Amino acid sequence: MSANAARRLSRMFHRISVAISAEKDHLSDLDGAIGDADHGITMSLGFQAVNGELAKHDLDEILPSEVFSLAASAFLDAVGASTGPLYATAFRKAAQALKRDETLSVAAQAAIVEAMTSGIRDRGKGQRGDKTMLDAWIPATEAAAAARDRQSSVSDMWDGILEAADAGARSTRSMVATRGRAARLGERSLGHIDPGAASAVVIIKAMKETFTENEPAE
């Protein structure tokens, strides 16, 4: 089970990389309005590095938690900007969470989302309403926790996670940035979707597609 789970996570990271690359220009355009116009580029480089690192390992011989640990180191090495430490910490937290349940059960999947959010929040010291990626990740975590408590199916849980993340990202359009480079703009950051929140939705959608593939129809 662990070997299959490790391969599943590798497919997840590959899917994320493809999705981020497809949205790279759009994400950089969003960043250009309130930042340095490089968010799509740096995210693409980070996930390409993750896939390059995972390709060096025999996924039948490592645990799922190790996949996240490898991803953390590779992403951090490739992305020196603030996004690098944030997602590296997210992946490390996910690795720690998976050490308690390496099976990728519904509860473990919810724990991954919660752990990633916790890592981003701990590292960035941010909160909901700051106009950052947390405006997507925090609602996603709340949806994951609620679905786990209801003992929802995998598909229902991920539908809720993605819907909450997308609504959270779109809500950043009406926020004034208080953290990161965009905070320098003050009121001028109004009317723009935060690129980090937008990329979080891309990541979460790819995670959903991975974890719900081959699930029986309800």
Phi, psi and omega in degrees: 000317181297319180296316178298321180294320178298318178293325178296318178293324176296319176297322179299313180294325176296316181296319177299314182300315179297317182293317179295319179298321180293330182259007187306311182294319179297316180295321178291326175296316176300318180293328180297333181286331185225001183215220185259008176063027182236008186299315180298320181294312183292321178295319179297315178298319182298313183284332172297320179295321177300313181294324177296320179291315181296330180294343181278352189244150174278107186289349174280350185248359181237157180276157177304321179299327179291331177299316179292324178295317177296320179297320181300312182293318182293317181296317181295320179295327186273332186240105182275344181290178184301331180297328181301302179298327181295310181284331175297317178293321177301315182291324177295319178296321178296321177300316179297319180295320182288338178297340178272344181199096186272009189270351186059038173295172177303316179297321179292322178296317176298321180295325177299312180297316180297317182293319179298317178297317179299319179296317180295318182292318181295318183286319184270349180058030182259179178209171178299139179098354179280354184066060177222184177300337179295338177291344170262318186289321181295311175300324178299318179294318178299319178293321179296315180296318180295319179294320177297318180296327178278354185058045179292163174288165178302313182297315180296319180299312183289329173300315180293320179298312182293319180298317180293319180296316182295317178296320179296318179296316181294331180293340181292344179299329183262013182256154170261127183293136177239355179225159178076188183297327183295337181298336179295338183276341182058232184298338180291347177281350176298145176088001181238136175286136179293129182295325178295322176292321179296317179291330176299321179295320177299316179297312183296322177297319178293323175298315179302313182298324180289312186283341180259354178293141180068011174283142179296143178293145182267000000 
